[in-house]
Amino acid sequence: MTLDLPDEPRWVEAHGLAADPTSWQRDGAVGNERAKLAVIIGRADPAALRRAYPDYTILTVTEPALPHARAILHTLPEPDALPDLDGAALLGDAPLDGVPVPLAAELAAAPRVWAAWVDGAPVAFAYAPWRSARLFDVSVDVMPAARQLGLGTLVAAAMIRDERAGGREPVWGADEDNAASLRLAARLGFVPVDHLFVIPP
């Protein structure tokens, strides 16, 4: 399906969902059962959407009356300033023992995942769960025991360079209370440009 929305950071998930043939579009929203994600793209009522899809995360550009968080969206104005680090590689079919099941499912669904290993096990991951024609969404996950080692920076920089080679630019979204994600975004050179509201399941 195609959406009549501009290709800008606030709509990267919506465009990504629309590109997935398993997604649905109705009542002013687009969503996907596998991802448990819906984006309000029109006049959809957040409360009605929540009742219909109680286990989905819902994104909206308008502040809802429901409990929500605010996600800050960032772009990378100087991509050549990314740190040039070695050590990340494509995950391939490496076993994901010890990786939580929901994250392992996300990694399995992503077309390309960059990873870093500690003691032979992949512990840090960067991938683009959603893409539009000119943008991609940055997702970084580091296992708790491997945090504070700089591995998030390592995998994120590798993934961003890889995706940019395909002609897309990164969008980094982080809840305003997620200090670690906001610090990593700043370390990589991202600057805030917009925001979304996130209604959790």
N, C-alpha and C positions, 0 to 999 in steps of 0.2 A: 504494500500500500504506500501511497505517497501522502505527505502532509503539506498543507498550505501554511507553513511556518518558516520564518527566516532561519538560516543556518547560523545560529549564534549560540554561545555557551549555555544559555538557559534551556535550550531545546535539544541538546546533544542526545540525551536519553530518549526523548520522544522520537527523534529521527532513527536512532538505533533500534528502538522497539518496532517502528514501522517497517524497517528493512528485514525483520525476522518474519518469515512466512507463518510461524506458529503464533504470532501476536494477534490481538483483536483490537478493533476500534469501534466504539459505540458511545452514545450519550456524552459526547464531548471529552472523551478520554481514550487513550491508547494504553494497552497493557499486555502482559505476558505471564502465563501461568507458571512456566518453568522458573522465571526470574522472580516471580511474586512481586512484580513492580507494575505500577500504573502511573501515568502522567496525565494530569488534567490539561487538555489543550483547547478547551472551549468553555462552555457554561456548565460543565458537570458539577453537581452538588457533592462536595467532599463527604458529607455525612451519608448520602445515599450510596456513594461509591464504597465507603467504609463498610456499610451494611452488606453490600453485595460481595465484597472481597475482603473479609475480615483479616486474612493472613497476608495481605499485600502491604508493601510500603507504597505510599502515594506521594507524588511530587506535585507541587502547584506553585505558580508564580504569585498567587494572591493569598494573603495571610488568612488561614482558615480559623473557624471557631473551635475546631477540634484540637486536642493536645498535639503539639508539633515542636519541631526544632527548626532552626534557621541554618541553612547551609550556605557558606560563602563560596562563590565560584571565582576561580583564578585562571588567568592565561599567562603565557610565557613570552614577554615582549623581546627578550634577548636570548633566543635558544642556543646561540653559540657560546653562552656563558655556562652551560651545563658542565659539571665536573667530568673530566675525562678519566674514568676509572676502569680498571680491568677486574675481571672476576665473575661477572654475570654471564650467563649462557642461557640459551633456550632450554626450557624444562624438558621438552620431548616427552617420552613415556616413562620418565623416572617414577619409581614408586612413591606414593604419598603417605607412607606409614606415619602416624602421629599427627597428620594434618586433620583438623576437624572436618567432619563429613560435609557441612554446608560449603566450606571453602573449597574442599576437594571437588565438589560438584561444579562450583563456579570456574575453577581452573580447567576442568575437563571440557567445559562449554566454550572457553576462550580459544580463539584460533591460534594465538601465539602468546606464550607466557615466558617471561624472563625470570630467572631464578638465581639465587646464590645458595651455596651449600656450606654447612658446618659439619665436620666429621662424617662426610659422605652422604648427609641427608639434606634435601632442599628445605630451607627454613625461611626464605624471603622470596616474595613473588611480586611481579608487576605485570599488568595486562590491561588491555582496553576492552572492557565489557560492552561498550557502546560506541558506535561511530556514525558520523553524518558524512556528507560529501566532503567537507573540509575540516572537520574536527574529530577528536577522539577523547573519550573519558579516561582519565588515569585512575587506576586502582592499584594500591600497594598494600600488601599484607606481610607482616613479619611475625613469626612465631614468638610468643612471649619470652622464651629462654634466649632468643637471639637478638633481642632489642638492645639498643644503645651501642651497636657494633658498626653502625654506618651502612648496614646492608640495604636498608630502605633506599638510601641515596644511590647506592650502587645499581640496584635493579631498576629503579625509576629512571635514572639517566640512560641506561641501556635501552629500555623499552621506548622512551620518548624519541631517542635518536632513530630507532628502528621504524617507528610509526611515521616520523617526519619524513623519512626516506620515501614513504608512500604518498607524500603530498598532503598530509593532514597535520593540524596543529593541536597541541594538548589543551585540555580543560581539566583543572583540578578542583574538585568539590570537597568541602570538609565542613562538618557541623561546627558552628562557631565555638562550641565547648570542647572540641577535639584539639587540644593544644599541640599534641605531638604531630598530628597531620598538618596543622597550620605552620608549625616550625619547619617541617620538612619541605613544604611548598615554598616557603620563603628562602630556605637554604638553596633550593634549586633555581631560584630567580622568578618564581611566580608572583604575580600581583593581583589583588582582588579587583574584580570588574562587575560583579553582579551577585545576586543571591536567589535562593529558592527556599520554599518551606517544605519540610519533610514530615509527613504524618506516618508515624511508625505503626506496625501491625498491632 
